[in-house]
Amino acid sequence: MESRTLREIAKVIRSKNAKPFRITLDVLFDRQDVFDYVKSTGALSVETVAKAYGLPTDAFTSSFVFDAGMAFKFTYRRPVVQGSVGDTDIYGAQQHAPLFDIRIPWSVEAPEVA
């Protein structure tokens, strides 16, 4: 079975602060068929994201699918408190890159993507 990376199929992949102790990751789609397909595979999960980040799954405090926004959201505990010594990204805006290469199985039933 073929696969596609999130960077190939998602419209927006971003990270941001979720107050000083957490970072939220968002994966948003601009096509309902692609969003529905990704959701149906189960490939975008806490386990998959934790593996991409090298974190234990219990570092994640929440994850959910927001159907109305065609989005997946994951929140994990920051390794250091925002703005403290050792914080390399005070805004949490540069933490999304590990999501880019998460692979989603792409079968013949998958929607056509450019």
N, CA, C and O atoms as CSV, one atom per row, in Angstrom:
chain,resi,resn,atom,element,x,y,z
A,1,MET,N,N,0.835,-1.176,0.000
A,1,MET,CA,C,0.000,0.000,0.000
A,1,MET,C,C,0.886,1.249,0.000
A,1,MET,O,O,1.891,1.318,0.708
A,2,GLU,N,N,0.501,2.196,-0.783
A,2,GLU,CA,C,1.217,3.466,-0.817
A,2,GLU,C,C,0.890,4.279,0.428
A,2,GLU,O,O,0.024,3.907,1.220
A,3,SER,N,N,1.590,5.384,0.585
A,3,SER,CA,C,1.284,6.302,1.681
A,3,SER,C,C,1.596,7.727,1.235
A,3,SER,O,O,2.307,7.952,0.255
A,4,ARG,N,N,1.054,8.666,1.969
A,4,ARG,CA,C,1.304,10.095,1.741
A,4,ARG,C,C,1.735,10.708,3.065
A,4,ARG,O,O,1.312,10.261,4.131
A,5,THR,N,N,2.568,11.720,2.993
A,5,THR,CA,C,2.943,12.427,4.216
A,5,THR,C,C,1.884,13.486,4.524
A,5,THR,O,O,1.165,13.946,3.637
A,6,LEU,N,N,1.808,13.854,5.776
A,6,LEU,CA,C,0.864,14.910,6.148
A,6,LEU,C,C,1.143,16.199,5.383
A,6,LEU,O,O,0.214,16.915,5.009
A,7,ARG,N,N,2.415,16.495,5.152
A,7,ARG,CA,C,2.726,17.738,4.434
A,7,ARG,C,C,2.156,17.736,3.017
A,7,ARG,O,O,1.930,18.801,2.442
A,8,GLU,N,N,1.924,16.556,2.449
A,8,GLU,CA,C,1.350,16.455,1.106
A,8,GLU,C,C,-0.161,16.645,1.092
A,8,GLU,O,O,-0.718,17.077,0.083
A,9,ILE,N,N,-0.824,16.331,2.184
A,9,ILE,CA,C,-2.290,16.277,2.145
A,9,ILE,C,C,-3.006,17.256,3.067
A,9,ILE,O,O,-4.189,17.530,2.862
A,10,ALA,N,N,-2.323,17.792,4.075
A,10,ALA,CA,C,-2.964,18.743,4.992
A,10,ALA,C,C,-2.794,20.159,4.471
A,10,ALA,O,O,-1.791,20.474,3.830
A,11,LYS,N,N,-3.761,21.005,4.741
A,11,LYS,CA,C,-3.695,22.411,4.334
A,11,LYS,C,C,-2.821,23.211,5.302
A,11,LYS,O,O,-2.018,24.040,4.875
A,12,VAL,N,N,-2.977,22.962,6.605
A,12,VAL,CA,C,-2.233,23.689,7.632
A,12,VAL,C,C,-1.721,22.692,8.661
A,12,VAL,O,O,-2.463,21.830,9.130
A,13,ILE,N,N,-0.448,22.820,9.003
A,13,ILE,CA,C,0.163,22.070,10.098
A,13,ILE,C,C,0.872,23.116,10.944
A,13,ILE,O,O,1.774,23.805,10.468
A,14,ARG,N,N,0.451,23.230,12.225
A,14,ARG,CA,C,1.019,24.308,13.041
A,14,ARG,C,C,1.106,23.880,14.494
A,14,ARG,O,O,0.502,22.897,14.922
A,15,SER,N,N,1.881,24.657,15.235
A,15,SER,CA,C,1.979,24.476,16.676
A,15,SER,C,C,1.823,25.843,17.323
A,15,SER,O,O,2.071,26.877,16.702
A,16,LYS,N,N,1.405,25.825,18.587
A,16,LYS,CA,C,1.224,27.083,19.314
A,16,LYS,C,C,1.183,26.794,20.798
A,16,LYS,O,O,0.943,25.663,21.222
A,17,ASN,N,N,1.420,27.834,21.583
A,17,ASN,CA,C,1.321,27.697,23.026
A,17,ASN,C,C,-0.095,27.359,23.427
A,17,ASN,O,O,-1.064,27.807,22.813
A,18,ALA,N,N,-0.193,26.564,24.462
A,18,ALA,CA,C,-1.468,26.316,25.111
A,18,ALA,C,C,-1.222,26.664,26.585
A,18,ALA,O,O,-1.210,25.799,27.460
A,19,LYS,N,N,-1.028,27.955,26.818
A,19,LYS,CA,C,-0.607,28.493,28.115
A,19,LYS,C,C,0.860,28.120,28.339
A,19,LYS,O,O,1.470,27.535,27.444
A,20,PRO,N,N,1.446,28.432,29.486
A,20,PRO,CA,C,2.902,28.269,29.626
A,20,PRO,C,C,3.405,26.842,29.816
A,20,PRO,O,O,4.613,26.608,29.816
A,21,PHE,N,N,2.497,25.894,29.978
A,21,PHE,CA,C,2.936,24.542,30.294
A,21,PHE,C,C,2.671,23.509,29.196
A,21,PHE,O,O,3.052,22.346,29.331
A,22,ARG,N,N,2.021,23.931,28.117
A,22,ARG,CA,C,1.649,22.972,27.078
A,22,ARG,C,C,1.815,23.569,25.679
A,22,ARG,O,O,1.850,24.787,25.506
A,23,ILE,N,N,1.916,22.691,24.701
A,23,ILE,CA,C,1.945,23.082,23.288
A,23,ILE,C,C,0.847,22.296,22.581
A,23,ILE,O,O,0.660,21.104,22.823
A,24,THR,N,N,0.127,22.989,21.705
A,24,THR,CA,C,-0.920,22.356,20.911
A,24,THR,C,C,-0.460,22.250,19.467
A,24,THR,O,O,0.125,23.179,18.910
A,25,LEU,N,N,-0.736,21.107,18.882
A,25,LEU,CA,C,-0.444,20.836,17.477
A,25,LEU,C,C,-1.767,20.740,16.732
A,25,LEU,O,O,-2.690,20.062,17.184
A,26,ASP,N,N,-1.861,21.408,15.604
A,26,ASP,CA,C,-3.071,21.384,14.786
A,26,ASP,C,C,-2.729,20.864,13.396
A,26,ASP,O,O,-1.725,21.251,12.797
A,27,VAL,N,N,-3.585,19.981,12.900
A,27,VAL,CA,C,-3.501,19.518,11.518
A,27,VAL,C,C,-4.876,19.780,10.919
A,27,VAL,O,O,-5.865,19.171,11.326
A,28,LEU,N,N,-4.934,20.699,9.940
A,28,LEU,CA,C,-6.202,21.112,9.350
A,28,LEU,C,C,-6.241,20.760,7.869
A,28,LEU,O,O,-5.230,20.809,7.168
A,29,PHE,N,N,-7.424,20.409,7.421
A,29,PHE,CA,C,-7.627,20.032,6.027
A,29,PHE,C,C,-8.597,21.008,5.374
A,29,PHE,O,O,-9.437,21.601,6.051
A,30,ASP,N,N,-8.480,21.172,4.065
A,30,ASP,CA,C,-9.390,22.060,3.340
A,30,ASP,C,C,-10.349,21.299,2.435
A,30,ASP,O,O,-11.134,21.893,1.696
A,31,ARG,N,N,-10.268,19.962,2.509
A,31,ARG,CA,C,-11.189,19.125,1.721
A,31,ARG,C,C,-11.811,18.078,2.629
A,31,ARG,O,O,-11.110,17.332,3.313
A,32,GLN,N,N,-13.119,18.033,2.625
A,32,GLN,CA,C,-13.844,17.095,3.480
A,32,GLN,C,C,-13.488,15.648,3.150
A,32,GLN,O,O,-13.348,14.826,4.056
A,33,ASP,N,N,-13.338,15.326,1.864
A,33,ASP,CA,C,-13.046,13.936,1.494
A,33,ASP,C,C,-11.681,13.483,2.001
A,33,ASP,O,O,-11.526,12.340,2.433
A,34,VAL,N,N,-10.699,14.367,1.952
A,34,VAL,CA,C,-9.362,14.022,2.440
A,34,VAL,C,C,-9.388,13.893,3.964
A,34,VAL,O,O,-8.842,12.937,4.516
A,35,PHE,N,N,-10.017,14.847,4.640
A,35,PHE,CA,C,-10.150,14.788,6.094
A,35,PHE,C,C,-10.831,13.488,6.521
A,35,PHE,O,O,-10.338,12.789,7.407
A,36,ASP,N,N,-11.949,13.169,5.900
A,36,ASP,CA,C,-12.686,11.956,6.253
A,36,ASP,C,C,-11.844,10.708,6.021
A,36,ASP,O,O,-11.872,9.773,6.822
A,37,TYR,N,N,-11.100,10.699,4.931
A,37,TYR,CA,C,-10.261,9.539,4.642
A,37,TYR,C,C,-9.176,9.380,5.708
A,37,TYR,O,O,-8.986,8.285,6.238
A,38,VAL,N,N,-8.467,10.463,6.024
A,38,VAL,CA,C,-7.409,10.397,7.034
A,38,VAL,C,C,-7.999,9.921,8.360
A,38,VAL,O,O,-7.418,9.070,9.033
A,39,LYS,N,N,-9.132,10.462,8.723
A,39,LYS,CA,C,-9.788,10.057,9.966
A,39,LYS,C,C,-10.115,8.565,9.933
A,39,LYS,O,O,-9.935,7.871,10.934
A,40,SER,N,N,-10.587,8.072,8.811
A,40,SER,CA,C,-10.985,6.659,8.709
A,40,SER,C,C,-9.805,5.704,8.825
A,40,SER,O,O,-9.988,4.554,9.223
A,41,THR,N,N,-8.599,6.151,8.489
A,41,THR,CA,C,-7.435,5.263,8.565
A,41,THR,C,C,-6.984,5.030,10.001
A,41,THR,O,O,-6.389,3.997,10.306
A,42,GLY,N,N,-7.266,5.990,10.889
A,42,GLY,CA,C,-6.789,5.884,12.263
A,42,GLY,C,C,-5.295,6.102,12.388
A,42,GLY,O,O,-4.727,5.902,13.462
A,43,ALA,N,N,-4.649,6.509,11.303
A,43,ALA,CA,C,-3.192,6.650,11.289
A,43,ALA,C,C,-2.694,7.901,12.010
A,43,ALA,O,O,-1.527,7.964,12.396
A,44,LEU,N,N,-3.549,8.881,12.194
A,44,LEU,CA,C,-3.145,10.106,12.890
A,44,LEU,C,C,-3.696,10.018,14.314
A,44,LEU,O,O,-4.835,10.393,14.591
A,45,SER,N,N,-2.856,9.515,15.193
A,45,SER,CA,C,-3.271,9.222,16.564
A,45,SER,C,C,-2.229,9.737,17.553
A,45,SER,O,O,-1.143,10.163,17.161
A,46,VAL,N,N,-2.572,9.694,18.831
A,46,VAL,CA,C,-1.608,10.075,19.866
A,46,VAL,C,C,-0.355,9.212,19.755
A,46,VAL,O,O,0.760,9.713,19.894
A,47,GLU,N,N,-0.534,7.929,19.509
A,47,GLU,CA,C,0.619,7.038,19.405
A,47,GLU,C,C,1.541,7.439,18.258
A,47,GLU,O,O,2.763,7.446,18.407
A,48,THR,N,N,0.955,7.768,17.130
A,48,THR,CA,C,1.746,8.168,15.960
A,48,THR,C,C,2.472,9.486,16.216
A,48,THR,O,O,3.655,9.623,15.904
A,49,VAL,N,N,1.758,10.449,16.781
A,49,VAL,CA,C,2.357,11.761,17.046
A,49,VAL,C,C,3.425,11.638,18.130
A,49,VAL,O,O,4.496,12.231,18.007
A,50,ALA,N,N,3.152,10.884,19.178
A,50,ALA,CA,C,4.140,10.692,20.249
A,50,ALA,C,C,5.423,10.089,19.683
A,50,ALA,O,O,6.523,10.504,20.048
A,51,LYS,N,N,5.279,9.119,18.802
A,51,LYS,CA,C,6.457,8.499,18.183
A,51,LYS,C,C,7.238,9.528,17.364
A,51,LYS,O,O,8.467,9.563,17.429
A,52,ALA,N,N,6.539,10.361,16.597
A,52,ALA,CA,C,7.215,11.388,15.785
A,52,ALA,C,C,7.987,12.377,16.651
A,52,ALA,O,O,9.019,12.900,16.230
A,53,TYR,N,N,7.499,12.631,17.837
A,53,TYR,CA,C,8.132,13.591,18.747
A,53,TYR,C,C,9.091,12.935,19.731
A,53,TYR,O,O,9.782,13.628,20.477
A,54,GLY,N,N,9.141,11.615,19.739
A,54,GLY,CA,C,10.002,10.929,20.688
A,54,GLY,C,C,9.528,11.106,22.121
A,54,GLY,O,O,10.335,11.161,23.050
A,55,LEU,N,N,8.218,11.193,22.293
A,55,LEU,CA,C,7.626,11.400,23.618
A,55,LEU,C,C,6.802,10.180,24.014
A,55,LEU,O,O,6.313,9.449,23.153
A,56,PRO,N,N,6.652,9.964,25.312
A,56,PRO,CA,C,5.725,8.911,25.735
A,56,PRO,C,C,4.290,9.398,25.505
A,56,PRO,O,O,4.032,10.601,25.526
A,57,THR,N,N,3.379,8.484,25.291
A,57,THR,CA,C,1.989,8.897,25.049
A,57,THR,C,C,1.403,9.639,26.245
A,57,THR,O,O,0.500,10.458,26.073
A,58,ASP,N,N,1.892,9.373,27.438
A,58,ASP,CA,C,1.331,10.071,28.600
A,58,ASP,C,C,1.799,11.527,28.706
A,58,ASP,O,O,1.356,12.250,29.598
A,59,ALA,N,N,2.691,11.965,27.804
A,59,ALA,CA,C,3.051,13.391,27.744
A,59,ALA,C,C,1.923,14.202,27.113
A,59,ALA,O,O,1.886,15.426,27.239
A,60,PHE,N,N,1.013,13.522,26.440
A,60,PHE,CA,C,-0.103,14.191,25.767
A,60,PHE,C,C,-1.273,14.318,26.739
A,60,PHE,O,O,-1.736,13.337,27.321
A,61,THR,N,N,-1.730,15.542,26.892
A,61,THR,CA,C,-2.815,15.804,27.842
A,61,THR,C,C,-4.177,15.783,27.178
A,61,THR,O,O,-5.195,15.626,27.852
A,62,SER,N,N,-4.207,15.939,25.855
A,62,SER,CA,C,-5.473,15.836,25.139
A,62,SER,C,C,-5.212,15.597,23.656
A,62,SER,O,O,-4.156,15.925,23.115
A,63,SER,N,N,-6.208,15.020,23.038
A,63,SER,CA,C,-6.215,14.886,21.585
A,63,SER,C,C,-7.667,14.704,21.176
A,63,SER,O,O,-8.444,14.025,21.849
A,64,PHE,N,N,-8.009,15.317,20.075
A,64,PHE,CA,C,-9.366,15.127,19.578
A,64,PHE,C,C,-9.454,15.506,18.120
A,64,PHE,O,O,-8.607,16.213,17.573
A,65,VAL,N,N,-10.513,15.008,17.515
A,65,VAL,CA,C,-10.834,15.343,16.131
A,65,VAL,C,C,-11.960,16.366,16.196
A,65,VAL,O,O,-12.982,16.143,16.846
A,66,PHE,N,N,-11.761,17.488,15.514
A,66,PHE,CA,C,-12.767,18.544,15.461
A,66,PHE,C,C,-13.391,18.493,14.070
A,66,PHE,O,O,-12.886,19.105,13.129
A,67,ASP,N,N,-14.504,17.750,13.951
A,67,ASP,CA,C,-15.119,17.521,12.649
A,67,ASP,C,C,-15.538,18.809,11.956
A,67,ASP,O,O,-15.313,18.963,10.756
A,68,ALA,N,N,-16.144,19.737,12.692
A,68,ALA,CA,C,-16.630,20.984,12.079
A,68,ALA,C,C,-15.499,21.806,11.471
A,68,ALA,O,O,-15.716,22.550,10.514
A,69,GLY,N,N,-14.299,21.675,12.022
A,69,GLY,CA,C,-13.148,22.415,11.507
A,69,GLY,C,C,-12.227,21.576,10.645
A,69,GLY,O,O,-11.177,22.055,10.216
A,70,MET,N,N,-12.603,20.320,10.381
A,70,MET,CA,C,-11.760,19.384,9.634
A,70,MET,C,C,-10.335,19.391,10.191
A,70,MET,O,O,-9.362,19.587,9.462
A,71,ALA,N,N,-10.243,19.169,11.509
A,71,ALA,CA,C,-8.960,19.303,12.190
A,71,ALA,C,C,-8.708,18.182,13.188
A,71,ALA,O,O,-9.632,17.599,13.755
A,72,PHE,N,N,-7.436,17.907,13.379
A,72,PHE,CA,C,-6.947,17.044,14.450
A,72,PHE,C,C,-6.151,17.946,15.383
A,72,PHE,O,O,-5.386,18.794,14.924
A,73,LYS,N,N,-6.327,17.769,16.687
A,73,LYS,CA,C,-5.613,18.585,17.665
A,73,LYS,C,C,-4.979,17.676,18.710
A,73,LYS,O,O,-5.605,16.739,19.205
A,74,PHE,N,N,-3.739,17.969,19.031
A,74,PHE,CA,C,-2.986,17.218,20.039
A,74,PHE,C,C,-2.308,18.230,20.957
A,74,PHE,O,O,-1.750,19.220,20.484
A,75,THR,N,N,-2.353,17.991,22.248
A,75,THR,CA,C,-1.698,18.882,23.197
A,75,THR,C,C,-0.775,18.056,24.082
A,75,THR,O,O,-1.164,17.016,24.612
A,76,TYR,N,N,0.463,18.543,24.232
A,76,TYR,CA,C,1.425,17.846,25.093
A,76,TYR,C,C,2.086,18.836,26.051
A,76,TYR,O,O,2.110,20.045,25.821
A,77,ARG,N,N,2.621,18.269,27.135
A,77,ARG,CA,C,3.315,19.093,28.127
A,77,ARG,C,C,4.642,19.578,27.558
A,77,ARG,O,O,5.405,18.804,26.980
A,78,ARG,N,N,4.904,20.863,27.728
A,78,ARG,CA,C,6.191,21.427,27.306
A,78,ARG,C,C,7.307,20.817,28.139
A,78,ARG,O,O,7.113,20.556,29.326
A,79,PRO,N,N,8.470,20.584,27.545
A,79,PRO,CA,C,9.583,20.041,28.334
A,79,PRO,C,C,10.105,21.032,29.374
A,79,PRO,O,O,10.599,20.625,30.425
A,80,VAL,N,N,9.997,22.327,29.086
A,80,VAL,CA,C,10.325,23.381,30.065
A,80,VAL,C,C,9.223,24.430,29.979
A,80,VAL,O,O,8.585,24.592,28.939
A,81,VAL,N,N,9.011,25.130,31.068
A,81,VAL,CA,C,7.965,26.152,31.117
A,81,VAL,C,C,8.296,27.282,30.148
A,81,VAL,O,O,9.453,27.681,30.018
A,82,GLN,N,N,7.279,27.788,29.475
A,82,GLN,CA,C,7.446,28.870,28.512
A,82,GLN,C,C,8.219,30.028,29.132
A,82,GLN,O,O,7.878,30.512,30.211
A,83,GLY,N,N,9.265,30.465,28.435
A,83,GLY,CA,C,10.047,31.623,28.848
A,83,GLY,C,C,11.081,31.346,29.918
A,83,GLY,O,O,11.811,32.254,30.314
A,84,SER,N,N,11.162,30.122,30.391
A,84,SER,CA,C,12.160,29.823,31.422
A,84,SER,C,C,13.495,29.481,30.761
A,84,SER,O,O,13.575,29.315,29.544
A,85,VAL,N,N,14.523,29.381,31.571
A,85,VAL,CA,C,15.844,29.025,31.066
A,85,VAL,C,C,15.744,27.685,30.339
A,85,VAL,O,O,15.190,26.721,30.867
A,86,GLY,N,N,16.275,27.638,29.145
A,86,GLY,CA,C,16.249,26.418,28.352
A,86,GLY,C,C,15.112,26.355,27.343
A,86,GLY,O,O,15.077,25.458,26.501
A,87,ASP,N,N,14.181,27.304,27.422
A,87,ASP,CA,C,13.085,27.338,26.449
A,87,ASP,C,C,13.634,27.870,25.133
A,87,ASP,O,O,14.180,28.973,25.086
A,88,THR,N,N,13.495,27.100,24.077
A,88,THR,CA,C,14.043,27.505,22.778
A,88,THR,C,C,12.984,28.069,21.836
A,88,THR,O,O,13.307,28.489,20.724
A,89,ASP,N,N,11.728,28.083,22.268
A,89,ASP,CA,C,10.648,28.569,21.407
A,89,ASP,C,C,9.539,29.143,22.296
A,89,ASP,O,O,8.573,28.453,22.622
A,90,ILE,N,N,9.688,30.379,22.671
A,90,ILE,CA,C,8.764,30.992,23.628
A,90,ILE,C,C,7.315,30.989,23.148
A,90,ILE,O,O,6.394,30.949,23.963
A,91,TYR,N,N,7.108,31.030,21.837
A,91,TYR,CA,C,5.749,31.058,21.294
A,91,TYR,C,C,5.202,29.662,20.968
A,91,TYR,O,O,4.012,29.505,20.698
A,92,GLY,N,N,6.058,28.674,20.996
A,92,GLY,CA,C,5.622,27.327,20.640
A,92,GLY,C,C,5.287,27.192,19.172
A,92,GLY,O,O,4.633,26.229,18.771
A,93,ALA,N,N,5.725,28.143,18.366
A,93,ALA,CA,C,5.332,28.203,16.960
A,93,ALA,C,C,6.256,27.428,16.026
A,93,ALA,O,O,5.994,27.352,14.825
A,94,GLN,N,N,7.320,26.857,16.553
A,94,GLN,CA,C,8.277,26.148,15.694
A,94,GLN,C,C,8.346,24.665,16.036
A,94,GLN,O,O,9.360,24.017,15.774
A,95,GLN,N,N,7.292,24.128,16.610
A,95,GLN,CA,C,7.317,22.751,17.088
A,95,GLN,C,C,6.533,21.777,16.210
A,95,GLN,O,O,6.340,20.625,16.598
A,96,HIS,N,N,6.090,22.209,15.061
A,96,HIS,CA,C,5.222,21.375,14.234
A,96,HIS,C,C,5.957,20.509,13.205
A,96,HIS,O,O,5.346,19.613,12.621
A,97,ALA,N,N,7.218,20.745,12.974
A,97,ALA,CA,C,7.942,20.042,11.911
A,97,ALA,C,C,7.888,18.510,12.009
A,97,ALA,O,O,7.791,17.865,10.964
A,98,PRO,N,N,7.945,17.893,13.183
A,98,PRO,CA,C,7.862,16.428,13.220
A,98,PRO,C,C,6.564,15.863,12.632
A,98,PRO,O,O,6.515,14.692,12.255
A,99,LEU,N,N,5.522,16.682,12.552
A,99,LEU,CA,C,4.270,16.212,11.964
A,99,LEU,C,C,4.372,16.051,10.441
A,99,LEU,O,O,3.664,15.229,9.858
A,100,PHE,N,N,5.230,16.816,9.811
A,100,PHE,CA,C,5.308,16.846,8.348
A,100,PHE,C,C,5.444,15.463,7.724
A,100,PHE,O,O,4.804,15.168,6.715
A,101,ASP,N,N,6.268,14.626,8.315
A,101,ASP,CA,C,6.612,13.354,7.692
A,101,ASP,C,C,5.822,12.162,8.217
A,101,ASP,O,O,6.145,11.021,7.886
A,102,ILE,N,N,4.791,12.401,9.031
A,102,ILE,CA,C,3.925,11.295,9.433
A,102,ILE,C,C,3.245,10.766,8.182
A,102,ILE,O,O,2.684,11.527,7.394
A,103,ARG,N,N,3.301,9.469,8.014
A,103,ARG,CA,C,2.771,8.846,6.805
A,103,ARG,C,C,1.366,8.311,7.045
A,103,ARG,O,O,1.080,7.685,8.066
A,104,ILE,N,N,0.497,8.576,6.072
A,104,ILE,CA,C,-0.885,8.116,6.088
A,104,ILE,C,C,-1.028,7.073,4.978
A,104,ILE,O,O,-0.687,7.359,3.830
A,105,PRO,N,N,-1.521,5.876,5.290
A,105,PRO,CA,C,-1.726,4.870,4.237
A,105,PRO,C,C,-2.664,5.422,3.163
A,105,PRO,O,O,-3.680,6.042,3.475
A,106,TRP,N,N,-2.319,5.196,1.918
A,106,TRP,CA,C,-3.108,5.761,0.810
A,106,TRP,C,C,-3.493,4.645,-0.137
A,106,TRP,O,O,-2.691,4.220,-0.969
A,107,SER,N,N,-4.717,4.172,-0.011
A,107,SER,CA,C,-5.181,3.044,-0.813
A,107,SER,C,C,-5.897,3.536,-2.069
A,107,SER,O,O,-6.008,4.740,-2.304
A,108,VAL,N,N,-6.374,2.597,-2.862
A,108,VAL,CA,C,-7.085,2.966,-4.090
A,108,VAL,C,C,-8.401,3.674,-3.782
A,108,VAL,O,O,-8.934,4.380,-4.638
A,109,GLU,N,N,-8.933,3.496,-2.571
A,109,GLU,CA,C,-10.177,4.183,-2.184
A,109,GLU,C,C,-9.917,5.626,-1.747
A,109,GLU,O,O,-10.865,6.383,-1.536
A,110,ALA,N,N,-8.673,6.009,-1.611
A,110,ALA,CA,C,-8.324,7.343,-1.136
A,110,ALA,C,C,-8.680,8.394,-2.181
A,110,ALA,O,O,-8.659,8.118,-3.380
A,111,PRO,N,N,-9.007,9.604,-1.718
A,111,PRO,CA,C,-9.288,10.680,-2.677
A,111,PRO,C,C,-8.054,11.053,-3.494
A,111,PRO,O,O,-6.920,10.839,-3.065
A,112,GLU,N,N,-8.285,11.592,-4.633
A,112,GLU,CA,C,-7.187,12.061,-5.501
A,112,GLU,C,C,-6.601,13.337,-4.887
A,112,GLU,O,O,-7.335,14.263,-4.540
A,113,VAL,N,N,-5.283,13.372,-4.761
A,113,VAL,CA,C,-4.593,14.578,-4.286
A,113,VAL,C,C,-3.490,14.926,-5.256
A,113,VAL,O,O,-2.894,14.053,-5.886
A,114,ALA,N,N,-3.227,16.214,-5.368
A,114,ALA,CA,C,-2.194,16.660,-6.311
A,114,ALA,C,C,-0.821,16.394,-5.787
A,114,ALA,O,O,0.165,16.707,-6.455
